Amino acid sequence: MKFQCINNFGKRKTSWVGQIDTIKGVKENCEIEITARGHYYHVIFGSHSYGHYLCIPNWNVGCEMADFSDLFWNTERLAKNLNLLDAITIATAVKEAEKILNS
């Protein structure tokens, strides 16, 4: 499934296409494989007793998340460990994956 990423941070707006190649699991515990901008991400996300989490083992990244649809907050959290464009890509993919899992 292809999805559109948009960088609204800064003065210049940019966009690119990402793709969810694989989606497995349920909203509470899901794995997706994403490709975008020449990068590959294996993302594991879900819920725990106090909220939501996201891990990207092949990038050595893990963090707490807000609601999966909250692009701004989730991008900010991911950008502490990744560059901004990668953070936007992953936050957008998680939002799109949640839509699929909720349908």
PyMOL commands that set and color helices and strands:
alter all, ss='L'
color gray80, all
select helices_A, chain A and resi 57-59+71-78+84-102
alter helices_A, ss='H'
color red, helices_A
select strands_A, chain A and resi 2-7+14-26+29-36+39-48+51-56+61-65
alter strands_A, ss='S'
color yellow, strands_A
deselect
rebuild
show_as cartoon
